[in-house]
């Protein structure tokens, strides 16, 4: 009797937006995305590798640990804390570039989720920061979702009281909007 193929393991490497800051574990982005994909009949298992407060440097530093889970696909959601701290976009680019190279070397197709910088650092910083993600998507030929918080950022009904993190309804909006990009990632992961 043939055994069923194991579930496709998708690593969600990110910061508090992935970890589910202020939410129950089952309300976090990876859990909600897994549920949505399973509702489509897909056999997937999402690995929540989100760490609150993490920068791109932090994600790069713990990549060996994340890759030890042997993911077949990855969603890379890092950069929000770089933007909030006003870190040089060149450093953000270098860290994400290094992470993407490591995923490629491991044979793991990636969906890169972009981020926008807060407006308090000025228009030049905002533009340079935003461009990092689009440039990396082209350089590495990865699936690209331009803004992880699209449709949620700035909407008090979809955010926690801090105005930065999505609430459970906000996570559902993120999942709904990112699903077409995740489907593209799943196509890239087919043997």
C-alpha positions as CSV (number, residue, x, y, z in Angstrom):
1,X,0.0,0.0,0.0
2,X,1.4,3.4,-1.0
3,X,2.0,5.9,1.7
4,X,0.7,9.4,1.4
5,X,3.3,12.0,0.7
6,X,4.2,14.0,3.8
7,X,2.8,17.5,4.1
8,X,4.7,20.3,2.3
9,X,6.7,22.1,5.0
10,X,6.6,25.9,4.6
11,X,8.8,28.0,6.8
12,X,7.5,31.4,7.8
13,X,10.7,33.3,8.7
14,X,9.8,36.7,10.2
15,X,9.4,39.1,13.1
16,X,6.4,39.8,15.3
17,X,4.1,40.1,12.3
18,X,4.7,36.4,11.6
19,X,5.1,35.4,15.3
20,X,1.6,36.7,16.1
21,X,2.5,39.3,18.6
22,X,-0.5,39.9,21.0
23,X,-2.5,37.0,19.5
24,X,-3.2,33.4,20.4
25,X,-1.0,30.9,18.5
26,X,-4.0,29.8,16.4
27,X,-4.5,33.4,15.3
28,X,-1.0,34.0,14.1
29,X,-0.3,34.4,10.4
30,X,1.3,30.9,9.9
31,X,-1.6,29.1,11.6
32,X,-4.2,31.1,9.6
33,X,-2.4,30.6,6.3
34,X,-2.1,26.9,7.0
35,X,-5.8,26.7,7.7
36,X,-6.7,28.6,4.5
37,X,-4.4,26.4,2.4
38,X,-5.9,23.2,3.9
39,X,-9.4,24.5,3.1
40,X,-8.2,24.5,-0.5
41,X,-7.3,20.8,-0.1
42,X,-3.6,21.4,0.1
43,X,-1.5,19.2,2.4
44,X,0.8,21.8,4.1
45,X,2.4,22.3,7.4
46,X,3.5,25.9,8.3
47,X,6.5,26.4,10.6
48,X,6.2,29.6,12.6
49,X,9.8,31.0,12.7
50,X,8.7,34.5,13.7
51,X,10.5,36.2,16.5
52,X,9.1,39.5,17.9
53,X,11.5,42.4,17.6
54,X,13.7,40.6,15.0
55,X,15.6,42.6,12.4
56,X,16.9,41.3,9.1
57,X,20.2,40.7,11.0
58,X,18.5,38.7,13.6
59,X,16.7,36.6,11.0
60,X,20.1,36.0,9.2
61,X,21.7,35.0,12.5
62,X,19.1,32.3,13.2
63,X,18.8,30.9,9.7
64,X,20.7,27.7,10.4
65,X,18.1,26.9,13.1
66,X,15.3,27.7,10.8
67,X,16.7,25.5,8.0
68,X,17.2,22.6,10.4
69,X,13.4,22.2,10.1
70,X,14.0,21.1,6.5
71,X,11.4,23.3,4.9
72,X,10.5,22.8,1.2
73,X,9.3,26.4,0.8
74,X,9.8,29.6,2.7
75,X,8.0,32.9,3.3
76,X,10.5,35.6,4.2
77,X,8.8,38.5,6.2
78,X,11.6,40.6,7.7
79,X,12.4,44.3,7.6
80,X,9.7,46.0,9.6
81,X,12.0,46.5,12.6
82,X,14.8,47.7,10.3
83,X,12.4,50.4,9.0
84,X,11.1,51.3,12.5
85,X,14.7,51.7,13.8
86,X,15.8,53.7,10.7
87,X,18.6,51.2,9.9
88,X,20.5,51.9,6.7
89,X,18.6,50.2,3.8
90,X,21.9,49.0,2.5
91,X,22.2,46.8,5.6
92,X,18.7,45.6,5.2
93,X,19.5,44.7,1.6
94,X,22.7,42.9,2.5
95,X,21.0,40.8,5.2
96,X,18.1,39.8,3.1
97,X,20.4,39.1,0.1
98,X,22.4,36.8,2.3
99,X,19.2,35.0,3.6
100,X,17.9,34.6,0.0
101,X,21.3,33.2,-1.1
102,X,21.2,30.6,1.7
103,X,17.6,29.6,0.8
104,X,18.7,29.2,-2.8
105,X,21.7,27.1,-1.8
106,X,19.4,24.9,0.2
107,X,17.0,24.5,-2.8
108,X,14.1,26.3,-1.0
109,X,11.9,28.5,-3.2
110,X,10.9,31.8,-1.4
111,X,8.1,34.2,-1.3
112,X,9.5,37.6,-0.3
113,X,7.1,39.9,1.6
114,X,8.0,43.5,1.2
115,X,7.7,46.2,3.9
116,X,7.3,49.9,3.9
117,X,9.2,52.3,6.2
118,X,7.3,54.6,8.6
119,X,7.1,58.2,7.2
120,X,9.0,59.8,10.1
121,X,12.4,59.2,8.4
122,X,11.5,61.2,5.4
123,X,10.6,60.5,1.7
124,X,14.2,59.6,0.6
125,X,14.5,56.9,3.3
126,X,11.0,55.6,2.5
127,X,11.8,55.3,-1.2
128,X,15.2,53.7,-0.6
129,X,13.8,51.2,1.9
130,X,10.8,50.2,-0.3
131,X,13.1,49.7,-3.3
132,X,15.2,47.1,-1.3
133,X,12.5,44.5,-1.5
134,X,11.5,44.9,-5.2
135,X,15.2,44.9,-6.2
136,X,15.9,41.7,-4.2
137,X,12.8,40.0,-5.8
138,X,14.2,40.7,-9.2
139,X,17.8,39.8,-8.3
140,X,16.8,36.5,-6.8
141,X,13.8,35.7,-9.0
142,X,11.5,35.0,-6.1
143,X,7.8,35.3,-5.7
144,X,7.2,38.9,-4.5
145,X,4.3,40.3,-2.4
146,X,5.1,44.0,-2.2
147,X,3.7,44.9,1.2
148,X,2.9,42.4,3.9
149,X,0.5,44.7,5.7
150,X,-1.4,45.7,2.6
151,X,-5.0,46.5,3.4
152,X,-4.3,46.4,7.2
153,X,-1.7,49.1,8.0
154,X,-3.4,52.2,9.3
155,X,-6.8,50.6,9.8
156,X,-7.6,50.7,13.5
157,X,-10.3,48.0,13.1
158,X,-7.7,45.6,11.8
159,X,-4.8,46.4,14.2
160,X,-4.0,46.0,17.9
161,X,-4.2,49.1,20.0
162,X,-0.5,49.7,19.3
163,X,-1.5,50.5,15.7
164,X,1.4,48.5,14.4
165,X,0.4,44.8,14.7
166,X,-2.6,43.2,13.1
167,X,-5.4,41.8,15.2
168,X,-7.0,38.4,14.3
169,X,-9.2,40.1,11.7
170,X,-6.2,41.9,10.3
171,X,-4.3,38.6,10.0
172,X,-7.3,37.2,8.0
173,X,-7.0,40.1,5.6
174,X,-3.3,39.5,5.2
175,X,-3.9,35.8,4.5
176,X,-6.7,36.6,2.0
177,X,-4.5,39.1,0.1
178,X,-1.2,37.0,0.1
179,X,-2.9,33.7,-0.9
180,X,-2.4,34.2,-4.7
181,X,1.3,34.8,-4.1
182,X,1.5,31.7,-1.8
183,X,-0.2,29.6,-4.6
184,X,2.6,30.8,-7.0
185,X,5.2,29.7,-4.4
186,X,3.5,26.3,-4.2
187,X,3.8,26.0,-8.0
188,X,7.5,26.8,-7.8
189,X,7.9,24.1,-5.2
190,X,6.6,21.3,-7.4
191,X,9.1,18.7,-8.4
